[in-house]
């Protein structure tokens, strides 16, 4: 996994414009490590309800930015 700028032009998903790219082998990484890395990289924002949003790009879909709440990201990582 690594941080990168959003692959979608004119789409700053977070204040820093960063997304976390998750590669296939990252499925062995636990959810807490992925969440911590997203926070460290600035690949999060807060929505209108005050929920933390994680901006994720899966390497298998390099032009698609996904927005996850904490719970939905944890559930997705468990299914990987």
mmCIF file of the N, C-alpha and C atoms, coordinates in Angstrom:
data_MODEL
# 
_entry.id   MODEL 
# 
loop_
_atom_site.group_PDB 
_atom_site.id 
_atom_site.type_symbol 
_atom_site.label_atom_id 
_atom_site.label_alt_id 
_atom_site.label_comp_id 
_atom_site.label_asym_id 
_atom_site.label_entity_id 
_atom_site.label_seq_id 
_atom_site.pdbx_PDB_ins_code 
_atom_site.Cartn_x 
_atom_site.Cartn_y 
_atom_site.Cartn_z 
_atom_site.occupancy 
_atom_site.B_iso_or_equiv 
_atom_site.pdbx_formal_charge 
_atom_site.auth_seq_id 
_atom_site.auth_comp_id 
_atom_site.auth_asym_id 
_atom_site.auth_atom_id 
_atom_site.pdbx_PDB_model_num 
ATOM 1   N N  . UNK A 1 1  ? 0.847   -1.160  0.000   1.00 0.00 ? 1  UNK A N  1 
ATOM 2   C CA . UNK A 1 1  ? 0.000   0.000   0.000   1.00 0.00 ? 1  UNK A CA 1 
ATOM 3   C C  . UNK A 1 1  ? 0.894   1.225   0.000   1.00 0.00 ? 1  UNK A C  1 
ATOM 4   N N  . UNK A 1 2  ? 0.403   2.279   -0.626  1.00 0.00 ? 2  UNK A N  1 
ATOM 5   C CA . UNK A 1 2  ? 1.154   3.525   -0.654  1.00 0.00 ? 2  UNK A CA 1 
ATOM 6   C C  . UNK A 1 2  ? 0.192   4.680   -0.905  1.00 0.00 ? 2  UNK A C  1 
ATOM 7   N N  . UNK A 1 3  ? 0.600   5.855   -0.496  1.00 0.00 ? 3  UNK A N  1 
ATOM 8   C CA . UNK A 1 3  ? -0.203  7.055   -0.722  1.00 0.00 ? 3  UNK A CA 1 
ATOM 9   C C  . UNK A 1 3  ? 0.155   7.646   -2.073  1.00 0.00 ? 3  UNK A C  1 
ATOM 10  N N  . UNK A 1 4  ? -0.830  8.221   -2.722  1.00 0.00 ? 4  UNK A N  1 
ATOM 11  C CA . UNK A 1 4  ? -0.616  8.860   -4.010  1.00 0.00 ? 4  UNK A CA 1 
ATOM 12  C C  . UNK A 1 4  ? -1.668  9.950   -4.165  1.00 0.00 ? 4  UNK A C  1 
ATOM 13  N N  . UNK A 1 5  ? -1.492  10.796  -5.170  1.00 0.00 ? 5  UNK A N  1 
ATOM 14  C CA . UNK A 1 5  ? -2.521  11.789  -5.455  1.00 0.00 ? 5  UNK A CA 1 
ATOM 15  C C  . UNK A 1 5  ? -3.677  11.128  -6.176  1.00 0.00 ? 5  UNK A C  1 
ATOM 16  N N  . UNK A 1 6  ? -4.841  11.708  -6.054  1.00 0.00 ? 6  UNK A N  1 
ATOM 17  C CA . UNK A 1 6  ? -6.035  11.151  -6.681  1.00 0.00 ? 6  UNK A CA 1 
ATOM 18  C C  . UNK A 1 6  ? -5.820  10.962  -8.178  1.00 0.00 ? 6  UNK A C  1 
ATOM 19  N N  . UNK A 1 7  ? -6.226  9.809   -8.718  1.00 0.00 ? 7  UNK A N  1 
ATOM 20  C CA . UNK A 1 7  ? -6.072  9.552   -10.149 1.00 0.00 ? 7  UNK A CA 1 
ATOM 21  C C  . UNK A 1 7  ? -7.119  10.263  -10.997 1.00 0.00 ? 7  UNK A C  1 
ATOM 22  N N  . UNK A 1 8  ? -8.080  10.892  -10.364 1.00 0.00 ? 8  UNK A N  1 
ATOM 23  C CA . UNK A 1 8  ? -9.166  11.548  -11.075 1.00 0.00 ? 8  UNK A CA 1 
ATOM 24  C C  . UNK A 1 8  ? -8.897  13.056  -11.095 1.00 0.00 ? 8  UNK A C  1 
ATOM 25  N N  . UNK A 1 9  ? -8.755  13.654  -12.276 1.00 0.00 ? 9  UNK A N  1 
ATOM 26  C CA . UNK A 1 9  ? -8.478  15.097  -12.345 1.00 0.00 ? 9  UNK A CA 1 
ATOM 27  C C  . UNK A 1 9  ? -9.556  15.927  -11.669 1.00 0.00 ? 9  UNK A C  1 
ATOM 28  N N  . UNK A 1 10 ? -9.131  16.994  -11.032 1.00 0.00 ? 10 UNK A N  1 
ATOM 29  C CA . UNK A 1 10 ? -10.049 17.934  -10.379 1.00 0.00 ? 10 UNK A CA 1 
ATOM 30  C C  . UNK A 1 10 ? -10.919 17.295  -9.305  1.00 0.00 ? 10 UNK A C  1 
ATOM 31  N N  . UNK A 1 11 ? -10.397 16.274  -8.669  1.00 0.00 ? 11 UNK A N  1 
ATOM 32  C CA . UNK A 1 11 ? -11.151 15.608  -7.606  1.00 0.00 ? 11 UNK A CA 1 
ATOM 33  C C  . UNK A 1 11 ? -10.273 15.488  -6.379  1.00 0.00 ? 11 UNK A C  1 
ATOM 34  N N  . UNK A 1 12 ? -10.247 16.524  -5.553  1.00 0.00 ? 12 UNK A N  1 
ATOM 35  C CA . UNK A 1 12 ? -9.448  16.418  -4.321  1.00 0.00 ? 12 UNK A CA 1 
ATOM 36  C C  . UNK A 1 12 ? -10.272 15.749  -3.226  1.00 0.00 ? 12 UNK A C  1 
ATOM 37  N N  . UNK A 1 13 ? -10.111 14.448  -3.008  1.00 0.00 ? 13 UNK A N  1 
ATOM 38  C CA . UNK A 1 13 ? -10.942 13.742  -2.046  1.00 0.00 ? 13 UNK A CA 1 
ATOM 39  C C  . UNK A 1 13 ? -10.679 14.131  -0.595  1.00 0.00 ? 13 UNK A C  1 
ATOM 40  N N  . UNK A 1 14 ? -9.512  14.672  -0.316  1.00 0.00 ? 14 UNK A N  1 
ATOM 41  C CA . UNK A 1 14 ? -9.209  15.092  1.042   1.00 0.00 ? 14 UNK A CA 1 
ATOM 42  C C  . UNK A 1 14 ? -8.458  16.413  0.966   1.00 0.00 ? 14 UNK A C  1 
ATOM 43  N N  . UNK A 1 15 ? -8.201  17.006  2.100   1.00 0.00 ? 15 UNK A N  1 
ATOM 44  C CA . UNK A 1 15 ? -7.513  18.296  2.103   1.00 0.00 ? 15 UNK A CA 1 
ATOM 45  C C  . UNK A 1 15 ? -6.166  18.208  1.406   1.00 0.00 ? 15 UNK A C  1 
ATOM 46  N N  . UNK A 1 16 ? -5.483  17.086  1.555   1.00 0.00 ? 16 UNK A N  1 
ATOM 47  C CA . UNK A 1 16 ? -4.163  16.935  0.947   1.00 0.00 ? 16 UNK A CA 1 
ATOM 48  C C  . UNK A 1 16 ? -4.243  16.412  -0.485  1.00 0.00 ? 16 UNK A C  1 
ATOM 49  N N  . UNK A 1 17 ? -5.441  15.962  -0.915  1.00 0.00 ? 17 UNK A N  1 
ATOM 50  C CA . UNK A 1 17 ? -5.577  15.381  -2.251  1.00 0.00 ? 17 UNK A CA 1 
ATOM 51  C C  . UNK A 1 17 ? -5.019  13.978  -2.350  1.00 0.00 ? 17 UNK A C  1 
ATOM 52  N N  . UNK A 1 18 ? -4.714  13.358  -1.208  1.00 0.00 ? 18 UNK A N  1 
ATOM 53  C CA . UNK A 1 18 ? -4.109  12.029  -1.199  1.00 0.00 ? 18 UNK A CA 1 
ATOM 54  C C  . UNK A 1 18 ? -5.174  10.933  -1.149  1.00 0.00 ? 18 UNK A C  1 
ATOM 55  N N  . UNK A 1 19 ? -4.821  9.807   -1.743  1.00 0.00 ? 19 UNK A N  1 
ATOM 56  C CA . UNK A 1 19 ? -5.594  8.577   -1.629  1.00 0.00 ? 19 UNK A CA 1 
ATOM 57  C C  . UNK A 1 19 ? -4.624  7.493   -1.182  1.00 0.00 ? 19 UNK A C  1 
ATOM 58  N N  . UNK A 1 20 ? -5.151  6.428   -0.613  1.00 0.00 ? 20 UNK A N  1 
ATOM 59  C CA . UNK A 1 20 ? -4.318  5.283   -0.250  1.00 0.00 ? 20 UNK A CA 1 
ATOM 60  C C  . UNK A 1 20 ? -4.558  4.210   -1.304  1.00 0.00 ? 20 UNK A C  1 
ATOM 61  N N  . UNK A 1 21 ? -3.482  3.762   -1.941  1.00 0.00 ? 21 UNK A N  1 
ATOM 62  C CA . UNK A 1 21 ? -3.573  2.725   -2.967  1.00 0.00 ? 21 UNK A CA 1 
ATOM 63  C C  . UNK A 1 21 ? -3.310  1.384   -2.294  1.00 0.00 ? 21 UNK A C  1 
ATOM 64  N N  . UNK A 1 22 ? -4.268  0.482   -2.423  1.00 0.00 ? 22 UNK A N  1 
ATOM 65  C CA . UNK A 1 22 ? -4.146  -0.851  -1.830  1.00 0.00 ? 22 UNK A CA 1 
ATOM 66  C C  . UNK A 1 22 ? -3.889  -1.847  -2.944  1.00 0.00 ? 22 UNK A C  1 
ATOM 67  N N  . UNK A 1 23 ? -2.790  -2.572  -2.813  1.00 0.00 ? 23 UNK A N  1 
ATOM 68  C CA . UNK A 1 23 ? -2.412  -3.569  -3.802  1.00 0.00 ? 23 UNK A CA 1 
ATOM 69  C C  . UNK A 1 23 ? -2.901  -4.950  -3.355  1.00 0.00 ? 23 UNK A C  1 
ATOM 70  N N  . UNK A 1 24 ? -2.913  -5.876  -4.278  1.00 0.00 ? 24 UNK A N  1 
ATOM 71  C CA . UNK A 1 24 ? -3.455  -7.213  -3.996  1.00 0.00 ? 24 UNK A CA 1 
ATOM 72  C C  . UNK A 1 24 ? -2.800  -7.862  -2.779  1.00 0.00 ? 24 UNK A C  1 
ATOM 73  N N  . UNK A 1 25 ? -1.485  -7.762  -2.650  1.00 0.00 ? 25 UNK A N  1 
ATOM 74  C CA . UNK A 1 25 ? -0.799  -8.414  -1.528  1.00 0.00 ? 25 UNK A CA 1 
ATOM 75  C C  . UNK A 1 25 ? -1.096  -7.725  -0.188  1.00 0.00 ? 25 UNK A C  1 
ATOM 76  N N  . UNK A 1 26 ? -1.715  -6.554  -0.213  1.00 0.00 ? 26 UNK A N  1 
ATOM 77  C CA . UNK A 1 26 ? -2.068  -5.874  1.030   1.00 0.00 ? 26 UNK A CA 1 
ATOM 78  C C  . UNK A 1 26 ? -3.239  -6.537  1.748   1.00 0.00 ? 26 UNK A C  1 
ATOM 79  N N  . UNK A 1 27 ? -3.882  -7.504  1.100   1.00 0.00 ? 27 UNK A N  1 
ATOM 80  C CA . UNK A 1 27 ? -4.995  -8.202  1.747   1.00 0.00 ? 27 UNK A CA 1 
ATOM 81  C C  . UNK A 1 27 ? -4.521  -8.943  2.991   1.00 0.00 ? 27 UNK A C  1 
ATOM 82  N N  . UNK A 1 28 ? -3.213  -9.182  3.079   1.00 0.00 ? 28 UNK A N  1 
ATOM 83  C CA . UNK A 1 28 ? -2.658  -9.842  4.259   1.00 0.00 ? 28 UNK A CA 1 
ATOM 84  C C  . UNK A 1 28 ? -2.413  -8.853  5.396   1.00 0.00 ? 28 UNK A C  1 
ATOM 85  N N  . UNK A 1 29 ? -2.542  -7.559  5.108   1.00 0.00 ? 29 UNK A N  1 
ATOM 86  C CA . UNK A 1 29 ? -2.346  -6.516  6.109   1.00 0.00 ? 29 UNK A CA 1 
ATOM 87  C C  . UNK A 1 29 ? -3.636  -6.347  6.886   1.00 0.00 ? 29 UNK A C  1 
ATOM 88  N N  . UNK A 1 30 ? -3.524  -6.150  8.206   1.00 0.00 ? 30 UNK A N  1 
ATOM 89  C CA . UNK A 1 30 ? -4.761  -6.014  8.978   1.00 0.00 ? 30 UNK A CA 1 
ATOM 90  C C  . UNK A 1 30 ? -5.377  -4.628  8.796   1.00 0.00 ? 30 UNK A C  1 
ATOM 91  N N  . UNK A 1 31 ? -6.647  -4.538  9.077   1.00 0.00 ? 31 UNK A N  1 
ATOM 92  C CA . UNK A 1 31 ? -7.407  -3.313  8.855   1.00 0.00 ? 31 UNK A CA 1 
ATOM 93  C C  . UNK A 1 31 ? -6.832  -2.133  9.628   1.00 0.00 ? 31 UNK A C  1 
ATOM 94  N N  . UNK A 1 32 ? -6.387  -2.368  10.836  1.00 0.00 ? 32 UNK A N  1 
ATOM 95  C CA . UNK A 1 32 ? -5.872  -1.263  11.649  1.00 0.00 ? 32 UNK A CA 1 
ATOM 96  C C  . UNK A 1 32 ? -4.633  -0.635  11.030  1.00 0.00 ? 32 UNK A C  1 
ATOM 97  N N  . UNK A 1 33 ? -3.773  -1.432  10.397  1.00 0.00 ? 33 UNK A N  1 
ATOM 98  C CA . UNK A 1 33 ? -2.590  -0.897  9.724   1.00 0.00 ? 33 UNK A CA 1 
ATOM 99  C C  . UNK A 1 33 ? -2.978  -0.048  8.516   1.00 0.00 ? 33 UNK A C  1 
ATOM 100 N N  . UNK A 1 34 ? -3.958  -0.507  7.758   1.00 0.00 ? 34 UNK A N  1 
ATOM 101 C CA . UNK A 1 34 ? -4.421  0.239   6.594   1.00 0.00 ? 34 UNK A CA 1 
ATOM 102 C C  . UNK A 1 34 ? -5.063  1.555   7.031   1.00 0.00 ? 34 UNK A C  1 
ATOM 103 N N  . UNK A 1 35 ? -5.863  1.520   8.075   1.00 0.00 ? 35 UNK A N  1 
ATOM 104 C CA . UNK A 1 35 ? -6.508  2.725   8.591   1.00 0.00 ? 35 UNK A CA 1 
ATOM 105 C C  . UNK A 1 35 ? -5.463  3.718   9.097   1.00 0.00 ? 35 UNK A C  1 
ATOM 106 N N  . UNK A 1 36 ? -4.481  3.227   9.836   1.00 0.00 ? 36 UNK A N  1 
ATOM 107 C CA . UNK A 1 36 ? -3.422  4.096   10.358  1.00 0.00 ? 36 UNK A CA 1 
ATOM 108 C C  . UNK A 1 36 ? -2.630  4.734   9.222   1.00 0.00 ? 36 UNK A C  1 
ATOM 109 N N  . UNK A 1 37 ? -2.338  3.969   8.181   1.00 0.00 ? 37 UNK A N  1 
ATOM 110 C CA . UNK A 1 37 ? -1.582  4.506   7.041   1.00 0.00 ? 37 UNK A CA 1 
ATOM 111 C C  . UNK A 1 37 ? -2.391  5.566   6.296   1.00 0.00 ? 37 UNK A C  1 
ATOM 112 N N  . UNK A 1 38 ? -3.684  5.343   6.137   1.00 0.00 ? 38 UNK A N  1 
ATOM 113 C CA . UNK A 1 38 ? -4.533  6.338   5.471   1.00 0.00 ? 38 UNK A CA 1 
ATOM 114 C C  . UNK A 1 38 ? -4.544  7.644   6.270   1.00 0.00 ? 38 UNK A C  1 
ATOM 115 N N  . UNK A 1 39 ? -4.653  7.535   7.568   1.00 0.00 ? 39 UNK A N  1 
ATOM 116 C CA . UNK A 1 39 ? -4.632  8.736   8.408   1.00 0.00 ? 39 UNK A CA 1 
ATOM 117 C C  . UNK A 1 39 ? -3.278  9.437   8.332   1.00 0.00 ? 39 UNK A C  1 
ATOM 118 N N  . UNK A 1 40 ? -2.196  8.671   8.394   1.00 0.00 ? 40 UNK A N  1 
ATOM 119 C CA . UNK A 1 40 ? -0.858  9.245   8.344   1.00 0.00 ? 40 UNK A CA 1 
ATOM 120 C C  . UNK A 1 40 ? -0.623  9.969   7.022   1.00 0.00 ? 40 UNK A C  1 
ATOM 121 N N  . UNK A 1 41 ? -1.122  9.380   5.933   1.00 0.00 ? 41 UNK A N  1 
ATOM 122 C CA . UNK A 1 41 ? -0.908  9.926   4.597   1.00 0.00 ? 41 UNK A CA 1 
ATOM 123 C C  . UNK A 1 41 ? -1.842  11.092  4.265   1.00 0.00 ? 41 UNK A C  1 
ATOM 124 N N  . UNK A 1 42 ? -2.822  11.341  5.116   1.00 0.00 ? 42 UNK A N  1 
ATOM 125 C CA . UNK A 1 42 ? -3.769  12.410  4.824   1.00 0.00 ? 42 UNK A CA 1 
ATOM 126 C C  . UNK A 1 42 ? -4.818  12.006  3.811   1.00 0.00 ? 42 UNK A C  1 
ATOM 127 N N  . UNK A 1 43 ? -5.098  10.722  3.708   1.00 0.00 ? 43 UNK A N  1 
ATOM 128 C CA . UNK A 1 43 ? -6.076  10.200  2.750   1.00 0.00 ? 43 UNK A CA 1 
ATOM 129 C C  . UNK A 1 43 ? -7.444  10.050  3.407   1.00 0.00 ? 43 UNK A C  1 
ATOM 130 N N  . UNK A 1 44 ? -7.770  10.986  4.283   1.00 0.00 ? 44 UNK A N  1 
ATOM 131 C CA . UNK A 1 44 ? -9.066  10.983  4.953   1.00 0.00 ? 44 UNK A CA 1 
ATOM 132 C C  . UNK A 1 44 ? -9.650  12.390  4.904   1.00 0.00 ? 44 UNK A C  1 
ATOM 133 N N  . UNK A 1 45 ? -10.934 12.459  5.110   1.00 0.00 ? 45 UNK A N  1 
ATOM 134 C CA . UNK A 1 45 ? -11.627 13.738  5.253   1.00 0.00 ? 45 UNK A CA 1 
ATOM 135 C C  . UNK A 1 45 ? -12.797 13.508  6.195   1.00 0.00 ? 45 UNK A C  1 
ATOM 136 N N  . UNK A 1 46 ? -13.531 14.557  6.476   1.00 0.00 ? 46 UNK A N  1 
ATOM 137 C CA . UNK A 1 46 ? -14.705 14.446  7.337   1.00 0.00 ? 46 UNK A CA 1 
ATOM 138 C C  . UNK A 1 46 ? -15.912 14.917  6.538   1.00 0.00 ? 46 UNK A C  1 
ATOM 139 N N  . UNK A 1 47 ? -16.952 14.099  6.518   1.00 0.00 ? 47 UNK A N  1 
ATOM 140 C CA . UNK A 1 47 ? -18.141 14.489  5.756   1.00 0.00 ? 47 UNK A CA 1 
ATOM 141 C C  . UNK A 1 47 ? -19.043 15.404  6.569   1.00 0.00 ? 47 UNK A C  1 
ATOM 142 N N  . UNK A 1 48 ? -20.154 15.781  6.005   1.00 0.00 ? 48 UNK A N  1 
ATOM 143 C CA . UNK A 1 48 ? -21.079 16.708  6.646   1.00 0.00 ? 48 UNK A CA 1 
ATOM 144 C C  . UNK A 1 48 ? -21.671 16.198  7.948   1.00 0.00 ? 48 UNK A C  1 
ATOM 145 N N  . UNK A 1 49 ? -21.710 14.884  8.126   1.00 0.00 ? 49 UNK A N  1 
ATOM 146 C CA . UNK A 1 49 ? -22.235 14.287  9.356   1.00 0.00 ? 49 UNK A CA 1 
ATOM 147 C C  . UNK A 1 49 ? -21.161 14.127  10.418  1.00 0.00 ? 49 UNK A C  1 
ATOM 148 N N  . UNK A 1 50 ? -19.926 14.502  10.087  1.00 0.00 ? 50 UNK A N  1 
ATOM 149 C CA . UNK A 1 50 ? -18.828 14.355  11.029  1.00 0.00 ? 50 UNK A CA 1 
ATOM 150 C C  . UNK A 1 50 ? -18.153 12.991  10.984  1.00 0.00 ? 50 UNK A C  1 
ATOM 151 N N  . UNK A 1 51 ? -18.514 12.163  10.002  1.00 0.00 ? 51 UNK A N  1 
ATOM 152 C CA . UNK A 1 51 ? -17.892 10.845  9.858   1.00 0.00 ? 51 UNK A CA 1 
ATOM 153 C C  . UNK A 1 51 ? -16.562 10.973  9.131   1.00 0.00 ? 51 UNK A C  1 
ATOM 154 N N  . UNK A 1 52 ? -15.581 10.207  9.579   1.00 0.00 ? 52 UNK A N  1 
ATOM 155 C CA . UNK A 1 52 ? -14.302 10.178  8.900   1.00 0.00 ? 52 UNK A CA 1 
ATOM 156 C C  . UNK A 1 52 ? -14.438 9.334   7.636   1.00 0.00 ? 52 UNK A C  1 
ATOM 157 N N  . UNK A 1 53 ? -13.979 9.865   6.513   1.00 0.00 ? 53 UNK A N  1 
ATOM 158 C CA . UNK A 1 53 ? -14.053 9.180   5.227   1.00 0.00 ? 53 UNK A CA 1 
ATOM 159 C C  . UNK A 1 53 ? -12.641 8.834   4.790   1.00 0.00 ? 53 UNK A C  1 
ATOM 160 N N  . UNK A 1 54 ? -12.449 7.601   4.364   1.00 0.00 ? 54 UNK A N  1 
ATOM 161 C CA . UNK A 1 54 ? -11.160 7.099   3.900   1.00 0.00 ? 54 UNK A CA 1 
ATOM 162 C C  . UNK A 1 54 ? -11.224 7.006   2.382   1.00 0.00 ? 54 UNK A C  1 
ATOM 163 N N  . UNK A 1 55 ? -10.247 7.619   1.694   1.00 0.00 ? 55 UNK A N  1 
ATOM 164 C CA . UNK A 1 55 ? -10.201 7.654   0.233   1.00 0.00 ? 55 UNK A CA 1 
ATOM 165 C C  . UNK A 1 55 ? -9.227  6.597   -0.247  1.00 0.00 ? 55 UNK A C  1 
ATOM 166 N N  . UNK A 1 56 ? -9.768  5.574   -0.918  1.00 0.00 ? 56 UNK A N  1 
ATOM 167 C CA . UNK A 1 56 ? -9.013  4.378   -1.275  1.00 0.00 ? 56 UNK A CA 1 
ATOM 168 C C  . UNK A 1 56 ? -9.068  4.143   -2.783  1.00 0.00 ? 56 UNK A C  1 
ATOM 169 N N  . UNK A 1 57 ? -7.946  3.731   -3.334  1.00 0.00 ? 57 UNK A N  1 
ATOM 170 C CA . UNK A 1 57 ? -7.883  3.260   -4.718  1.00 0.00 ? 57 UNK A CA 1 
ATOM 171 C C  . UNK A 1 57 ? -7.325  1.842   -4.654  1.00 0.00 ? 57 UNK A C  1 
ATOM 172 N N  . UNK A 1 58 ? -8.023  0.905   -5.271  1.00 0.00 ? 58 UNK A N  1 
ATOM 173 C CA . UNK A 1 58 ? -7.518  -0.458  -5.368  1.00 0.00 ? 58 UNK A CA 1 
ATOM 174 C C  . UNK A 1 58 ? -6.691  -0.549  -6.641  1.00 0.00 ? 58 UNK A C  1 
ATOM 175 N N  . UNK A 1 59 ? -5.494  -1.106  -6.550  1.00 0.00 ? 59 UNK A N  1 
ATOM 176 C CA . UNK A 1 59 ? -4.593  -1.186  -7.701  1.00 0.00 ? 59 UNK A CA 1 
ATOM 177 C C  . UNK A 1 59 ? -5.236  -1.917  -8.872  1.00 0.00 ? 59 UNK A C  1 
ATOM 178 N N  . UNK A 1 60 ? -6.177  -2.792  -8.600  1.00 0.00 ? 60 UNK A N  1 
ATOM 179 C CA . UNK A 1 60 ? -6.859  -3.521  -9.676  1.00 0.00 ? 60 UNK A CA 1 
ATOM 180 C C  . UNK A 1 60 ? -7.843  -2.620  -10.441 1.00 0.00 ? 60 UNK A C  1 
ATOM 181 N N  . UNK A 1 61 ? -8.195  -1.460  -9.864  1.00 0.00 ? 61 UNK A N  1 
ATOM 182 C CA . UNK A 1 61 ? -9.068  -0.476  -10.506 1.00 0.00 ? 61 UNK A CA 1 
ATOM 183 C C  . UNK A 1 61 ? -8.430  0.903   -10.353 1.00 0.00 ? 61 UNK A C  1 
ATOM 184 N N  . UNK A 1 62 ? -7.336  1.160   -11.054 1.00 0.00 ? 62 UNK A N  1 
ATOM 185 C CA . UNK A 1 62 ? -6.520  2.343   -10.782 1.00 0.00 ? 62 UNK A CA 1 
ATOM 186 C C  . UNK A 1 62 ? -7.174  3.687   -11.071 1.00 0.00 ? 62 UNK A C  1 
ATOM 187 N N  . UNK A 1 63 ? -8.267  3.740   -11.787 1.00 0.00 ? 63 UNK A N  1 
ATOM 188 C CA . UNK A 1 63 ? -8.916  5.024   -12.065 1.00 0.00 ? 63 UNK A CA 1 
ATOM 189 C C  . UNK A 1 63 ? -10.174 5.240   -11.236 1.00 0.00 ? 63 UNK A C  1 
ATOM 190 N N  . UNK A 1 64 ? -10.411 4.418   -10.224 1.00 0.00 ? 64 UNK A N  1 
ATOM 191 C CA . UNK A 1 64 ? -11.627 4.507   -9.408  1.00 0.00 ? 64 UNK A CA 1 
ATOM 192 C C  . UNK A 1 64 ? -11.270 4.830   -7.971  1.00 0.00 ? 64 UNK A C  1 
ATOM 193 N N  . UNK A 1 65 ? -11.755 5.969   -7.479  1.00 0.00 ? 65 UNK A N  1 
ATOM 194 C CA . UNK A 1 65 ? -11.545 6.342   -6.083  1.00 0.00 ? 65 UNK A CA 1 
ATOM 195 C C  . UNK A 1 65 ? -12.781 5.919   -5.297  1.00 0.00 ? 65 UNK A C  1 
ATOM 196 N N  . UNK A 1 66 ? -12.553 5.168   -4.221  1.00 0.00 ? 66 UNK A N  1 
ATOM 197 C CA . UNK A 1 66 ? -13.647 4.708   -3.363  1.00 0.00 ? 66 UNK A CA 1 
ATOM 198 C C  . UNK A 1 66 ? -13.630 5.510   -2.070  1.00 0.00 ? 66 UNK A C  1 
ATOM 199 N N  . UNK A 1 67 ? -14.786 5.869   -1.592  1.00 0.00 ? 67 UNK A N  1 
ATOM 200 C CA . UNK A 1 67 ? -14.896 6.554   -0.305  1.00 0.00 ? 67 UNK A CA 1 
ATOM 201 C C  . UNK A 1 67 ? -15.558 5.605   0.691   1.00 0.00 ? 67 UNK A C  1 
ATOM 202 N N  . UNK A 1 68 ? -14.885 5.407   1.810   1.00 0.00 ? 68 UNK A N  1 
ATOM 203 C CA . UNK A 1 68 ? -15.340 4.461   2.831   1.00 0.00 ? 68 UNK A CA 1 
ATOM 204 C C  . UNK A 1 68 ? -15.474 5.148   4.177   1.00 0.00 ? 68 UNK A C  1 
ATOM 205 N N  . UNK A 1 69 ? -16.508 4.774   4.918   1.00 0.00 ? 69 UNK A N  1 
ATOM 206 C CA . UNK A 1 69 ? -16.534 5.104   6.334   1.00 0.00 ? 69 UNK A CA 1 
ATOM 207 C C  . UNK A 1 69 ? -15.629 4.097   7.036   1.00 0.00 ? 69 UNK A C  1 
ATOM 208 N N  . UNK A 1 70 ? -15.357 4.322   8.291   1.00 0.00 ? 70 UNK A N  1 
ATOM 209 C CA . UNK A 1 70 ? -14.493 3.412   9.049   1.00 0.00 ? 70 UNK A CA 1 
ATOM 210 C C  . UNK A 1 70 ? -15.043 1.985   9.030   1.00 0.00 ? 70 UNK A C  1 
ATOM 211 N N  . UNK A 1 71 ? -16.314 1.834   9.313   1.00 0.00 ? 71 UNK A N  1 
ATOM 212 C CA . UNK A 1 71 ? -16.930 0.505   9.366   1.00 0.00 ? 71 UNK A CA 1 
ATOM 213 C C  . UNK A 1 71 ? -16.923 -0.176  8.000   1.00 0.00 ? 71 UNK A C  1 
ATOM 214 N N  . UNK A 1 72 ? -17.266 0.571   6.960   1.00 0.00 ? 72 UNK A N  1 
ATOM 215 C CA . UNK A 1 72 ? -17.302 -0.053  5.633   1.00 0.00 ? 72 UNK A CA 1 
ATOM 216 C C  . UNK A 1 72 ? -15.898 -0.440  5.160   1.00 0.00 ? 72 UNK A C  1 
ATOM 217 N N  . UNK A 1 73 ? -14.883 0.355   5.508   1.00 0.00 ? 73 UNK A N  1 
ATOM 218 C CA . UNK A 1 73 ? -13.518 0.000   5.147   1.00 0.00 ? 73 UNK A CA 1 
ATOM 219 C C  . UNK A 1 73 ? -13.076 -1.258  5.884   1.00 0.00 ? 73 UNK A C  1 
ATOM 220 N N  . UNK A 1 74 ? -13.372 -1.338  7.175   1.00 0.00 ? 74 UNK A N  1 
ATOM 221 C CA . UNK A 1 74 ? -13.014 -2.534  7.945   1.00 0.00 ? 74 UNK A CA 1 
ATOM 222 C C  . UNK A 1 74 ? -13.678 -3.775  7.356   1.00 0.00 ? 74 UNK A C  1 
ATOM 223 N N  . UNK A 1 75 ? -14.947 -3.682  7.003   1.00 0.00 ? 75 UNK A N  1 
ATOM 224 C CA . UNK A 1 75 ? -15.666 -4.826  6.435   1.00 0.00 ? 75 UNK A CA 1 
ATOM 225 C C  . UNK A 1 75 ? -15.100 -5.223  5.066   1.00 0.00 ? 75 UNK A C  1 
ATOM 226 N N  . UNK A 1 76 ? -14.754 -4.248  4.252   1.00 0.00 ? 76 UNK A N  1 
ATOM 227 C CA . UNK A 1 76 ? -14.187 -4.534  2.930   1.00 0.00 ? 76 UNK A CA 1 
ATOM 228 C C  . UNK A 1 76 ? -12.847 -5.218  3.058   1.00 0.00 ? 76 UNK A C  1 
ATOM 229 N N  . UNK A 1 77 ? -12.016 -4.750  3.975   1.00 0.00 ? 77 UNK A N  1 
ATOM 230 C CA . UNK A 1 77 ? -10.696 -5.350  4.162   1.00 0.00 ? 77 UNK A CA 1 
ATOM 231 C C  . UNK A 1 77 ? -10.818 -6.797  4.643   1.00 0.00 ? 77 UNK A C  1 
ATOM 232 N N  . UNK A 1 78 ? -11.790 -7.061  5.500   1.00 0.00 ? 78 UNK A N  1 
ATOM 233 C CA . UNK A 1 78 ? -11.999 -8.440  5.973   1.00 0.00 ? 78 UNK A CA 1 
ATOM 234 C C  . UNK A 1 78 ? -12.355 -9.377  4.823   1.00 0.00 ? 78 UNK A C  1 
ATOM 235 N N  . UNK A 1 79 ? -13.064 -8.871  3.811   1.00 0.00 ? 79 UNK A N  1 
ATOM 236 C CA . UNK A 1 79 ? -13.509 -9.687  2.675   1.00 0.00 ? 79 UNK A CA 1 
ATOM 237 C C  . UNK A 1 79 ? -12.426 -9.881  1.622   1.00 0.00 ? 79 UNK A C  1 
ATOM 238 N N  . UNK A 1 80 ? -11.338 -9.121  1.700   1.00 0.00 ? 80 UNK A N  1 
ATOM 239 C CA . UNK A 1 80 ? -10.284 -9.189  0.677   1.00 0.00 ? 80 UNK A CA 1 
ATOM 240 C C  . UNK A 1 80 ? -9.545  -10.517 0.743   1.00 0.00 ? 80 UNK A C  1 
# 
